[in-house]
Amino acid sequence: MWRRWPAAATMLLALAGPVPAQAVHRKVATLPLQHGVIGVEAVSTGRVVVAASTDAGNATVSLAADAAKELTDSIARISARRVGARSTRVYRTVATDPSTGAGIQFARHITKGASSYRFFFSTGNVTGFPFDVSRRELGLVTSALRRAVKTAHALAAADSA
């Protein structure tokens, strides 16, 4: 009986046809920040994966490369806004993965001329956690996201060729 197992497995694999290629993952950045770690990776399926870990929790969010580009562009616009000496405002942008409900929210809180920056990572099951970053750390995350978008597009183009 055991002698037939390898033959049966070989036949099943032959009947199944060619195995689809695995998606290629390319690590773009692992950023150890003051309040935790953010990792950014590009995937040949045209997606950008952002993983965050803090004392408050862990989350992994997979975004389409175009959604990640929109998020990055919005963060750049929000962080470039001038700050009034007496204004109190909150600017926000969100990107979500429609298939899982997981998402990333970015907010800039302006109070009396000073700004604070915060990401909120949602796991899609009504849980999530905040992740505070400094202006310098925000630049690192934004740069990593931009590189990941370019890499994801390049990997997807190479994968389809």
C-alpha positions in Angstrom: 0.0 0.0 0.0 2.7 2.5 1.0 4.5 1.8 -2.3 1.5 3.2 -4.2 1.4 6.5 -2.3 4.3 8.2 -4.2 2.8 7.1 -7.5 -0.6 8.4 -6.5 0.8 11.7 -5.4 2.7 12.1 -8.6 -0.4 11.4 -10.6 -2.4 14.0 -8.6 0.2 16.6 -9.2 0.3 15.8 -12.9 -3.5 16.1 -13.1 -3.5 19.4 -11.1 -1.4 21.0 -13.8 1.4 23.5 -13.3 1.7 25.1 -9.9 1.1 28.8 -10.0 4.1 30.9 -9.2 4.5 32.1 -5.6 4.2 35.8 -5.0 7.6 37.5 -4.6 7.9 39.5 -1.3 10.6 42.1 -1.1 11.4 43.8 2.2 11.7 47.5 1.8 12.2 48.7 5.3 12.1 47.6 8.9 11.9 50.8 11.0 12.6 50.6 14.7 10.9 53.7 16.0 10.5 55.2 19.5 7.1 53.6 20.2 7.5 50.3 18.2 8.5 48.9 14.9 7.0 49.4 11.4 7.9 47.0 8.6 7.1 47.7 4.9 7.3 45.1 2.1 6.4 45.1 -1.6 4.7 42.1 -3.2 4.7 41.0 -6.8 0.9 40.9 -6.8 1.0 44.8 -6.8 0.4 45.1 -3.1 2.2 46.9 -0.2 2.2 45.2 3.2 2.7 47.3 6.3 3.2 45.6 9.6 3.3 47.5 12.9 4.1 46.3 16.4 3.9 48.2 19.7 3.2 47.3 23.3 -0.5 48.0 22.5 -0.7 45.4 19.7 0.3 44.0 16.3 -1.2 44.5 12.9 -0.5 43.7 9.3 -2.3 45.6 6.6 -2.1 44.7 2.9 -2.9 47.6 0.6 -3.1 47.8 -3.2 -0.1 49.7 -4.4 -2.3 52.5 -5.7 -4.1 52.8 -2.3 -0.6 53.0 -0.6 0.4 55.7 -3.0 -2.8 57.7 -2.3 -2.1 57.3 1.5 1.5 58.4 1.1 0.5 61.5 -1.0 -2.2 62.4 1.5 0.3 62.1 4.4 2.7 64.4 2.5 0.0 67.0 1.9 -1.2 66.9 5.5 2.3 67.2 7.0 3.2 70.0 4.6 0.4 72.3 5.7 1.4 75.4 7.6 0.5 75.6 11.3 -1.2 78.6 12.7 -0.1 79.9 16.0 -3.6 79.8 17.5 -5.3 77.2 15.4 -6.5 73.8 16.7 -7.2 71.3 14.0 -7.0 67.6 13.1 -6.2 66.4 9.6 -6.8 62.7 8.8 -6.5 60.2 5.9 -7.3 56.5 5.8 -6.4 53.6 3.6 -8.2 50.2 4.0 -8.0 46.7 2.5 -11.6 46.1 1.4 -11.2 42.3 1.5 -10.2 42.2 5.2 -11.4 45.6 6.6 -7.8 46.2 8.0 -6.6 49.7 7.5 -4.2 52.5 8.4 -5.3 55.9 9.5 -2.9 58.8 9.8 -3.8 61.9 11.8 -2.0 65.2 12.4 -3.2 67.0 15.6 -2.4 70.7 15.7 -2.7 72.5 19.0 -1.4 76.0 19.6 1.2 75.9 16.8 2.5 72.4 17.7 1.9 69.2 15.8 1.7 65.6 16.8 1.5 62.7 14.4 -0.3 59.4 14.9 -1.0 56.3 12.9 -3.9 54.1 13.9 -3.6 50.5 12.7 -6.8 48.5 12.5 -6.9 44.7 12.2 -10.3 44.6 10.6 -12.1 42.9 13.5 -13.0 46.1 15.3 -9.6 46.2 17.1 -6.6 48.4 16.6 -4.0 50.5 18.3 -2.4 54.0 18.0 1.2 54.4 16.9 2.7 57.9 17.7 5.6 59.1 15.5 7.8 62.1 15.5 8.1 64.3 12.4 11.5 62.6 11.5 10.0 59.2 11.9 7.0 60.2 9.8 9.5 61.1 7.0 11.1 57.6 7.3 7.7 55.8 7.1 6.6 58.0 4.1 9.9 57.3 2.3 9.6 53.6 2.9 6.0 53.6 1.6 7.0 55.4 -1.6 9.8 52.9 -2.2 7.4 50.0 -1.6 4.9 51.4 -4.1 7.6 51.7 -6.8 9.0 48.2 -5.9 5.5 46.6 -6.0 4.8 48.1 -9.4 8.2 46.9 -10.7 7.7 43.4 -9.3 4.2 43.1 -10.7 5.5 44.2 -14.2 8.3 41.6 -14.0 5.9 38.9 -12.8 3.5 39.5 -15.7 6.3 39.5 -18.3 
